[in-house]
Amino acid sequence: MMLVRGIRGATTVRSNSREEILEATKELLSEIIRRNDLDTDYIASVVFTTTVDLNAEFPAVAAREMGWTYIALECMHVMNVPGSLPRCIRVLMHVNTERAATDLKHVYLHEAKALRRDLVDASEA
């Protein structure tokens, strides 16, 4: 039976620049697709959040540049919690799948690995 499941991911950039936001977002989306062996036809939607210190570009532009024309995309800022990880892009991807939630691979890259060390494989750390 096909269900909608969520796949999480996050990454960081060194600076608030259009180029870095697009490059980091493409890297993150590509890794989520690769590690989960996904066909983009099964992606229902993607929610992107950035920390408030990132506003040079919408992360969704990276997905559009990757050809994700008909996938519903949304961008917003995450809560501005004092002491939280700066310059962070987060993703919540909704996918149609028959896999169990425990079989999905959440992807945390660069400094964002600190957000969910419990989900980062030792080989990726």
DSSP file (Angstrom, degrees, kcal/mol; ACC not computed):
  #  RESIDUE AA STRUCTURE BP1 BP2  ACC     N-H-->O    O-->H-N    N-H-->O    O-->H-N    TCO  KAPPA ALPHA  PHI   PSI    X-CA   Y-CA   Z-CA
    1    1 A M              0   0    0      0, 0.0     2,-0.4     0, 0.0    96,-0.1   0.000 360.0 360.0 360.0 132.3    0.0    0.0    0.0
    2    2 A M        +     0   0    0     94,-0.1     2,-0.3    96,-0.0    96,-0.2  -0.653 360.0 176.6 -82.6 130.3    1.3    3.4   -1.0
    3    3 A L  E     -A   97   0A   0     94,-3.2    94,-3.0    -2,-0.4     2,-0.6  -0.846  34.1-111.1-125.3 163.1    1.6    6.0    1.8
    4    4 A V  E     +A   96   0A   0     -2,-0.3     2,-0.3    92,-0.2    92,-0.2  -0.885  42.4 178.4 -94.8 125.2    2.8    9.5    2.1
    5    5 A R  E     -A   95   0A   0     90,-2.9    90,-3.1    -2,-0.6     2,-0.4  -0.888  23.4-124.5-124.7 155.9    6.0    9.7    4.3
    6    6 A G  E     -A   94   0A   0     -2,-0.3     2,-0.5    88,-0.2    88,-0.2  -0.843  15.6-165.4-103.5 137.3    8.3   12.5    5.3
    7    7 A I  E     -A   93   0A   0     86,-2.7    86,-3.0    -2,-0.4     2,-0.2  -0.987  13.6-154.3-118.1 128.4   12.0   12.6    4.7
    8    8 A R  E     +A   92   0A   0     -2,-0.5    99,-1.9    84,-0.2     2,-0.3  -0.660  19.7 160.2-101.3 156.9   14.0   15.2    6.6
    9    9 A G  E     -Ab  91 107A   0     82,-1.7    82,-3.0    -2,-0.2     2,-0.3  -0.973  11.4-175.2-165.4 161.0   17.3   16.8    5.7
   10   10 A A  E     +Ab  90 108A   0     97,-1.9    99,-2.7    -2,-0.3     2,-0.3  -0.986   3.7 174.0-158.9 156.1   19.4   19.8    6.5
   11   11 A T  E     -A   89   0A   0     78,-2.3    78,-2.6    -2,-0.3     2,-0.3  -0.925  19.6-130.7-152.2 173.6   22.6   21.5    5.4
   12   12 A T  E     -A   88   0A   0     -2,-0.3     2,-0.3    76,-0.2    76,-0.2  -0.900   8.3-149.7-130.3 161.1   24.5   24.7    6.1
   13   13 A V        -     0   0    0     74,-1.9     3,-0.1    -2,-0.3     8,-0.0  -0.890  19.9-131.4-125.0 159.4   26.2   27.3    4.0
   14   14 A R  S    S+     0   0    0     -2,-0.3     2,-0.3     1,-0.2    -1,-0.1   0.805  87.1   8.6 -79.3 -30.2   29.2   29.5    4.8
   15   15 A S  S    S-     0   0    0      2,-0.1     2,-1.8    72,-0.1    -1,-0.2  -0.964  79.9 -98.4-149.2 163.7   27.5   32.8    3.8
   16   16 A N  S    S+     0   0    0     -2,-0.3     2,-0.4    -3,-0.1     3,-0.1  -0.566  70.8 134.0 -83.5  75.2   24.2   34.3    2.8
   17   17 A S     >  -     0   0    0     -2,-1.8     4,-2.4     1,-0.1     5,-0.2  -0.950  63.4-126.8-126.8 149.4   24.8   34.3   -1.0
   18   18 A R  H  > S+     0   0    0     -2,-0.4     4,-2.5     1,-0.2     5,-0.2   0.922 110.6  51.9 -55.6 -47.0   22.5   33.1   -3.8
   19   19 A E  H  > S+     0   0    0      1,-0.2     4,-2.6     2,-0.2    -1,-0.2   0.911 110.9  45.9 -60.8 -45.1   25.2   30.8   -5.2
   20   20 A E  H  > S+     0   0    0      2,-0.2     4,-2.7     1,-0.2     5,-0.3   0.902 112.4  50.6 -67.4 -40.1   25.8   29.1   -1.8
   21   21 A I  H  X S+     0   0    0     -4,-2.4     4,-2.1     2,-0.2    -2,-0.2   0.933 114.7  43.6 -62.9 -45.4   22.1   28.6   -1.1
   22   22 A L  H  X S+     0   0    0     -4,-2.5     4,-2.4    -5,-0.2    -2,-0.2   0.925 115.7  47.5 -66.6 -44.5   21.4   27.1   -4.5
   23   23 A E  H  X S+     0   0    0     -4,-2.6     4,-2.2    -5,-0.2    -2,-0.2   0.932 114.6  45.6 -62.7 -46.6   24.5   24.9   -4.5
   24   24 A A  H  X S+     0   0    0     -4,-2.7     4,-2.4    -5,-0.2    -1,-0.2   0.885 113.0  50.3 -66.0 -38.7   23.9   23.6   -0.9
   25   25 A T  H  X S+     0   0    0     -4,-2.1     4,-2.8    -5,-0.3     5,-0.2   0.918 110.6  48.9 -66.7 -43.2   20.2   23.0   -1.6
   26   26 A K  H  X S+     0   0    0     -4,-2.4     4,-2.5     1,-0.2     5,-0.2   0.911 111.4  50.4 -62.1 -41.9   21.0   21.0   -4.8
   27   27 A E  H  X S+     0   0    0     -4,-2.2     4,-2.1    -5,-0.2    -2,-0.2   0.933 112.9  46.4 -60.5 -45.9   23.5   18.9   -3.0
   28   28 A L  H  X S+     0   0    0     -4,-2.4     4,-2.3     2,-0.2    -2,-0.2   0.942 114.0  46.2 -64.3 -49.0   21.0   18.2   -0.2
   29   29 A L  H  X S+     0   0    0     -4,-2.8     4,-2.4     1,-0.2    -1,-0.2   0.909 112.4  51.4 -61.3 -42.1   18.2   17.3   -2.5
   30   30 A S  H  X S+     0   0    0     -4,-2.5     4,-2.7    -5,-0.2    -1,-0.2   0.888 110.2  49.0 -62.2 -40.2   20.5   15.1   -4.7
   31   31 A E  H  X S+     0   0    0     -4,-2.1     4,-3.0     2,-0.2     5,-0.3   0.887 109.8  51.0 -68.6 -38.9   21.7   13.2   -1.6
   32   32 A I  H  X S+     0   0    0     -4,-2.3     4,-1.5     2,-0.2    -2,-0.2   0.937 113.6  45.7 -62.2 -45.3   18.1   12.6   -0.4
   33   33 A I  H  X>S+     0   0    0     -4,-2.4     5,-2.0    -5,-0.2     4,-0.6   0.933 116.8  45.0 -61.7 -47.2   17.2   11.3   -3.8
   34   34 A R  H ><5S+     0   0    0     -4,-2.7     3,-1.0     1,-0.2    -2,-0.2   0.947 113.8  46.4 -64.3 -50.9   20.4    9.1   -4.0
   35   35 A R  H 3<5S+     0   0    0     -4,-3.0    -1,-0.2     1,-0.3    -2,-0.2   0.762 121.0  39.0 -67.9 -23.9   20.3    7.6   -0.5
   36   36 A N  H 3<5S-     0   0    0     -4,-1.5    -1,-0.3    -5,-0.3    -2,-0.2   0.386 101.8-130.1-104.9   2.4   16.6    6.8   -0.8
   37   37 A D  T <<5 +     0   0    0     -3,-1.0     2,-0.3    -4,-0.6    -3,-0.2   0.930  46.7 176.5  47.8  54.1   16.7    5.7   -4.4
   38   38 A L      < -     0   0    0     -5,-2.0     2,-0.5    -6,-0.2    -1,-0.2  -0.617  34.4-142.9 -94.2 147.6   13.7    8.0   -5.2
   39   39 A D    >   -     0   0    0     -2,-0.3     3,-2.5     1,-0.1     4,-0.2  -0.940  21.3-135.1 -99.7 126.8   12.0    8.7   -8.5
   40   40 A T  G >  S+     0   0    0     -2,-0.5     3,-1.6     1,-0.3    -1,-0.1   0.713 100.1  74.0 -61.2 -18.8   11.0   12.4   -8.4
   41   41 A D  G 3  S+     0   0    0      1,-0.3    -1,-0.3    30,-0.0    -3,-0.0   0.721  94.2  54.4 -63.2 -19.3    7.6   11.4   -9.8
   42   42 A Y  G <  S+     0   0    0     -3,-2.5    54,-3.3    53,-0.0     2,-0.6   0.382  80.7 105.9 -97.4   3.4    6.8   10.1   -6.3
   43   43 A I  E <   -C   95   0A   0     -3,-1.6    52,-0.3    52,-0.2    29,-0.1  -0.756  46.0-175.6 -84.0 120.9    7.6   13.4   -4.5
   44   44 A A  E     -     0   0A   0     50,-2.8    28,-1.0    -2,-0.6     2,-0.3   0.897  60.9 -29.0 -83.0 -44.1    4.4   15.0   -3.4
   45   45 A S  E     -Cd  94  72A   0     49,-1.3    49,-3.0    26,-0.2     2,-0.4  -0.983  49.6-140.0-166.5 164.2    5.8   18.2   -2.0
   46   46 A V  E     -Cd  93  73A   0     26,-2.4    28,-1.8    -2,-0.3     2,-0.5  -0.995   7.0-160.0-138.4 130.1    8.8   19.8   -0.4
   47   47 A V  E     -Cd  92  74A   0     45,-2.6    45,-2.3    -2,-0.4     2,-0.4  -0.951  12.9-165.9-108.3 124.2    8.9   22.4    2.5
   48   48 A F  E     -Cd  91  75A   0     26,-3.4    28,-1.6    -2,-0.5     2,-0.4  -0.894   5.9-176.4-107.1 137.4   12.1   24.3    2.8
   49   49 A T  E     -Cd  90  76A   0     41,-2.3    41,-3.2    -2,-0.4     2,-0.3  -0.974   2.5-169.8-126.7 150.9   13.0   26.4    5.8
   50   50 A T  E     -Cd  89  77A   0     26,-1.7    28,-2.3    -2,-0.4    39,-0.2  -0.947  32.0-102.8-129.6 155.7   16.0   28.6    6.4
   51   51 A T    >   -     0   0    0     37,-1.7     3,-2.2    -2,-0.3    29,-0.1  -0.414  44.8-104.2 -68.1 157.3   17.3   30.3    9.4
   52   52 A V  T 3  S+     0   0    0      1,-0.3    -1,-0.1    26,-0.3    28,-0.1   0.649 117.2  70.0 -65.4 -13.4   16.5   34.0    9.4
   53   53 A D  T 3  S+     0   0    0      1,-0.1     2,-0.6    35,-0.1    -1,-0.3   0.465  88.2  75.8 -81.7   0.2   20.1   34.9    8.5
   54   54 A L    <   +     0   0    0     -3,-2.2    -4,-0.1    34,-0.1    -1,-0.1  -0.945  44.7 125.4-114.8 115.0   19.6   33.4    5.0
   55   55 A N        +     0   0    0     -2,-0.6    -1,-0.1     3,-0.1     3,-0.1   0.225  37.0 104.2-149.4  15.0   17.5   35.5    2.6
   56   56 A A  S    S-     0   0    0      1,-0.2     2,-0.3   -39,-0.1   -38,-0.2   0.728  95.9  -4.5 -75.6 -21.3   19.7   35.8   -0.6
   57   57 A E  S    S-     0   0    0    -40,-0.1    -1,-0.2   -39,-0.1   -40,-0.0  -0.974  74.4-102.0-164.0 155.8   17.6   33.3   -2.5
   58   58 A F    >   -     0   0    0     -2,-0.3     3,-1.5     1,-0.1     4,-0.5  -0.717  26.3-139.4 -79.1 129.4   14.7   30.9   -2.1
   59   59 A P  T >> S+     0   0    0      0, 0.0     3,-1.3     0, 0.0     4,-0.9   0.815  99.8  70.4 -58.6 -28.6   15.9   27.3   -1.7
   60   60 A A  H 3> S+     0   0    0      1,-0.3     4,-2.3     2,-0.2     5,-0.2   0.772  83.9  69.6 -60.4 -25.5   13.0   26.2   -4.0
   61   61 A V  H <> S+     0   0    0     -3,-1.5     4,-2.5     1,-0.2    -1,-0.3   0.880  94.8  55.4 -59.3 -37.1   14.8   27.9   -6.9
   62   62 A A  H <> S+     0   0    0     -3,-1.3     4,-1.1    -4,-0.5    -1,-0.2   0.917 107.1  48.8 -61.9 -43.4   17.4   25.1   -6.7
   63   63 A A  H  <>S+     0   0    0     -4,-0.9     5,-2.3     2,-0.2     3,-0.4   0.910 110.8  50.2 -63.6 -42.0   14.7   22.5   -7.0
   64   64 A R  H ><5S+     0   0    0     -4,-2.3     3,-1.7     1,-0.2    -1,-0.2   0.907 108.0  53.2 -62.1 -41.0   13.2   24.3  -10.0
   65   65 A E  H 3<5S+     0   0    0     -4,-2.5    -1,-0.2     1,-0.3    -2,-0.2   0.756 103.8  57.8 -65.1 -23.1   16.7   24.5  -11.6
   66   66 A M  T 3<5S-     0   0    0     -4,-1.1    -1,-0.3    -3,-0.4    -2,-0.2   0.434 128.2 -99.8 -84.3  -0.3   16.9   20.7  -11.1
   67   67 A G  T < 5S+     0   0    0     -3,-1.7     2,-2.3    -4,-0.2     3,-0.3   0.574  75.4 144.1  95.2  10.3   13.7   20.3  -13.2
   68   68 A W      < +     0   0    0     -5,-2.3     3,-0.4     1,-0.2    -1,-0.1  -0.437  17.3 147.9 -81.8  67.8   11.2   19.9  -10.4
   69   69 A T        +     0   0    0     -2,-2.3    -1,-0.2     1,-0.2    -5,-0.1   0.853  67.3  35.7 -74.1 -39.0    8.6   21.8  -12.3
   70   70 A Y  S    S+     0   0    0     -3,-0.3     2,-0.4     2,-0.1    -1,-0.2   0.238  89.5 105.0-107.7  13.1    5.4   20.1  -11.1
   71   71 A I  S    S-     0   0    0     -3,-0.4     2,-0.3    -8,-0.0   -26,-0.2  -0.808  77.1-116.0 -92.6 132.9    6.3   19.4   -7.4
   72   72 A A  E     -d   45   0A   0    -28,-1.0   -26,-2.4    -2,-0.4     2,-0.3  -0.543  40.3-175.2 -69.9 126.0    4.7   21.6   -4.9
   73   73 A L  E     -d   46   0A   0     -2,-0.3     2,-0.3   -28,-0.2   -26,-0.2  -0.943  10.7-177.8-126.5 145.4    7.4   23.7   -3.1
   74   74 A E  E     -d   47   0A   0    -28,-1.8   -26,-3.4    -2,-0.3     2,-0.4  -0.998   7.1-161.1-143.4 140.5    7.2   26.1   -0.2
   75   75 A C  E     +d   48   0A   0     -2,-0.3     2,-0.3   -28,-0.2   -26,-0.2  -0.950  21.5 146.9-122.2 143.0    9.9   28.3    1.5
   76   76 A M  E     -d   49   0A   0    -28,-1.6   -26,-1.7    -2,-0.4     2,-0.3  -0.971  45.0 -94.5-159.5 169.4    9.7   29.9    4.9
   77   77 A H  E     -d   50   0A   0     -2,-0.3   -26,-0.2   -28,-0.2     2,-0.2  -0.704  35.1-130.9 -90.3 146.1   11.9   30.9    7.9
   78   78 A V        -     0   0    0    -28,-2.3   -26,-0.3    -2,-0.3    -1,-0.0  -0.488  46.1 -70.3 -85.8 162.6   12.3   28.6   10.9
   79   79 A M        -     0   0    0     -2,-0.2     2,-1.4     1,-0.1    -1,-0.2  -0.221  45.0-123.9 -52.9 142.0   11.9   29.9   14.4
   80   80 A N        +     0   0    0    -29,-0.1    -1,-0.1    -3,-0.1   -29,-0.0  -0.647  38.5 179.1 -92.5  78.9   14.7   32.1   15.5
   81   81 A V    >   -     0   0    0     -2,-1.4     3,-2.1     4,-0.1    -3,-0.0  -0.709  34.3-110.8 -85.8 124.4   15.8   30.2   18.6
   82   82 A P  T 3  S+     0   0    0      0, 0.0     3,-0.1     0, 0.0    -1,-0.1  -0.279 101.3  15.6 -55.1 133.3   18.8   31.8   20.4
   83   83 A G  T 3  S+     0   0    0      1,-0.3     2,-0.0    -3,-0.0    -3,-0.0   0.448  93.5 138.0  84.0   0.6   21.9   29.7   20.1
   84   84 A S    <   -     0   0    0     -3,-2.1    -1,-0.3     1,-0.1    -4,-0.0  -0.296  68.5 -73.7 -77.4 166.6   20.6   27.5   17.3
   85   85 A L        -     0   0    0     -3,-0.1     3,-0.4     1,-0.1    -1,-0.1  -0.382  55.1-138.9 -61.3 123.3   22.6   26.5   14.3
   86   86 A P  S    S+     0   0    0      0, 0.0   -73,-0.1     0, 0.0    -1,-0.1  -0.356  74.1  21.6 -82.3 165.3   23.1   29.5   12.0
   87   87 A R  S    S+     0   0    0      1,-0.2   -74,-1.9   -75,-0.1     2,-0.4   0.865  87.0 157.0  49.6  48.7   23.0   29.6    8.1
   88   88 A C  E     -A   12   0A   0     -3,-0.4   -37,-1.7   -76,-0.2     2,-0.5  -0.875  33.3-161.8-113.3 135.5   21.0   26.4    8.0
   89   89 A I  E     -AC  11  50A   0    -78,-2.6   -78,-2.3    -2,-0.4     2,-0.3  -0.966  15.1-168.1-111.3 125.5   18.7   25.1    5.2
   90   90 A R  E     -AC  10  49A   0    -41,-3.2   -41,-2.3    -2,-0.5     2,-0.4  -0.859   2.9-160.4-115.9 152.2   16.2   22.4    6.3
   91   91 A V  E     -AC   9  48A   0    -82,-3.0   -82,-1.7    -2,-0.3     2,-0.4  -0.990  13.6-171.6-132.7 137.8   14.0   20.2    4.1
   92   92 A L  E     -AC   8  47A   0    -45,-2.3   -45,-2.6    -2,-0.4     2,-0.5  -0.942  18.8-169.6-124.3 108.0   10.8   18.2    4.7
   93   93 A M  E     -AC   7  46A   0    -86,-3.0   -86,-2.7    -2,-0.4     2,-0.6  -0.866  10.7-151.9-103.6 125.0   10.1   16.1    1.6
   94   94 A H  E     -AC   6  45A   0    -49,-3.0   -50,-2.8    -2,-0.5   -49,-1.3  -0.864  22.6-178.9 -96.6 120.4    6.8   14.3    1.3
   95   95 A V  E     -AC   5  43A   0    -90,-3.1   -90,-2.9    -2,-0.6     2,-0.6  -0.923  30.1-128.3-124.5 146.2    7.1   11.2   -0.8
   96   96 A N  E     +A    4   0A   0    -54,-3.3     2,-0.3    -2,-0.4   -92,-0.2  -0.818  50.9 147.5 -88.2 123.4    4.6    8.5   -1.9
   97   97 A T  E     -A    3   0A   0    -94,-3.0   -94,-3.2    -2,-0.6    -2,-0.0  -0.986  56.4-142.3-155.1 158.7    6.1    5.2   -1.0
   98   98 A E  S    S+     0   0    0     -2,-0.3     2,-0.1   -96,-0.2    -1,-0.1   0.404  73.4 109.1 -99.4  -2.8    5.5    1.6    0.0
   99   99 A R  S    S-     0   0    0    -96,-0.1     2,-0.1     1,-0.1   -96,-0.1  -0.372  75.8-108.4 -75.0 152.5    8.5    1.7    2.3
  100  100 A A    >   -     0   0    0      1,-0.1     3,-1.8    -2,-0.1     4,-0.4  -0.456  29.5-113.7 -72.6 152.5    8.3    1.7    6.1
  101  101 A A  G >  S+     0   0    0      1,-0.3     3,-1.3     2,-0.2    -1,-0.1   0.850 117.5  59.7 -56.1 -35.4    9.3    5.0    7.8
  102  102 A T  G 3  S+     0   0    0      1,-0.2    -1,-0.3     3,-0.0    -3,-0.0   0.652  98.3  59.4 -70.2 -14.6   12.3    3.2    9.3
  103  103 A D  G <  S+     0   0    0     -3,-1.8    -1,-0.2     2,-0.1     2,-0.2   0.535  85.2  97.4 -89.6  -7.7   13.6    2.3    5.8
  104  104 A L    <   -     0   0    0     -3,-1.3     2,-0.6    -4,-0.4   -68,-0.1  -0.575  69.5-135.4 -84.7 146.2   13.8    6.0    4.8
  105  105 A K        -     0   0    0     -2,-0.2     2,-0.3   -73,-0.2   -69,-0.1  -0.898  11.1-155.5-106.1 115.2   17.2    7.8    5.0
  106  106 A H        -     0   0    0     -2,-0.6     2,-0.5    13,-0.2   -97,-0.2  -0.676  17.0-141.9 -84.7 144.4   17.2   11.3    6.5
  107  107 A V  E     +b    9   0A   0    -99,-1.9   -97,-1.9    -2,-0.3     2,-0.5  -0.936  23.0 175.6-122.8 121.9   20.1   13.4    5.3
  108  108 A Y  E     -b   10   0A   0     -2,-0.5     2,-0.3   -99,-0.2   -97,-0.2  -0.985  14.6-172.0-125.1 120.5   22.2   15.9    7.3
  109  109 A L    >   -     0   0    0    -99,-2.7     3,-1.7    -2,-0.5     4,-0.2  -0.772  44.8 -17.8-115.5 155.5   25.2   17.5    5.7
  110  110 A H  G >  S-     0   0    0     -2,-0.3     3,-1.6     1,-0.3     4,-0.2  -0.200 129.6  -8.6  55.9-135.4   28.0   19.7    6.8
  111  111 A E  G >  S+     0   0    0      1,-0.3     3,-1.6     2,-0.1    -1,-0.3   0.718 125.4  75.4 -67.3 -19.6   27.4   21.5   10.2
  112  112 A A  G X> S+     0   0    0     -3,-1.7     3,-1.8     1,-0.3     4,-0.6   0.631  71.6  83.9 -69.1 -12.6   23.8   20.3   10.1
  113  113 A K  G X4 S+     0   0    0     -3,-1.6     3,-0.6     1,-0.3    -1,-0.3   0.813  80.8  65.8 -57.2 -27.8   25.0   16.8   11.1
  114  114 A A  G X4 S+     0   0    0     -3,-1.6     3,-0.5     1,-0.2    -1,-0.3   0.717  88.8  67.4 -67.4 -20.2   25.0   18.1   14.7
  115  115 A L  G <4 S+     0   0    0     -3,-1.8    -1,-0.2     1,-0.2    -2,-0.2   0.872 119.6  12.5 -69.7 -36.7   21.2   18.5   14.5
  116  116 A R  G XX  +     0   0    0     -3,-0.6     3,-2.2    -4,-0.6     4,-0.6  -0.487  64.7 161.6-142.0  66.3   20.5   14.8   14.4
  117  117 A R  G X4 S+     0   0    0     -3,-0.5     3,-0.8     1,-0.3    -1,-0.1   0.796  77.0  66.4 -57.2 -27.3   23.6   12.8   15.2
  118  118 A D  G 34 S+     0   0    0      1,-0.2    -1,-0.3    -3,-0.1    -2,-0.0   0.700 104.8  43.1 -67.8 -18.4   21.3    9.8   15.9
  119  119 A L  G <4 S+     0   0    0     -3,-2.2     2,-0.6    -6,-0.2    -1,-0.2   0.451  91.8  95.8-105.8  -2.5   20.4    9.7   12.2
  120  120 A V  S << S-     0   0    0     -3,-0.8     5,-0.1    -4,-0.6   -13,-0.1  -0.801  75.2-128.2 -93.2 120.7   23.9   10.2   10.7
  121  121 A D    >>  -     0   0    0     -2,-0.6     3,-1.4     1,-0.1     4,-1.1  -0.318  18.4-119.9 -61.7 148.9   25.7    7.0    9.8
  122  122 A A  T 34 S+     0   0    0      1,-0.3     3,-0.4     2,-0.2    -1,-0.1   0.841 115.7  58.9 -58.2 -33.9   29.2    6.6   11.2
  123  123 A S  T 34 S+     0   0    0      1,-0.2    -1,-0.3     2,-0.1    -2,-0.0   0.704 109.2  44.3 -70.1 -18.4   30.4    6.3    7.6
  124  124 A E  T <4        0   0    0     -3,-1.4    -1,-0.2     1,-0.2    -2,-0.2   0.608 360.0 360.0 -98.0 -15.7   29.0    9.8    6.9
  125  125 A A     <        0   0    0     -4,-1.1    -1,-0.2    -3,-0.4    -2,-0.1   0.472 360.0 360.0 -68.1 360.0   30.2   11.6   10.1
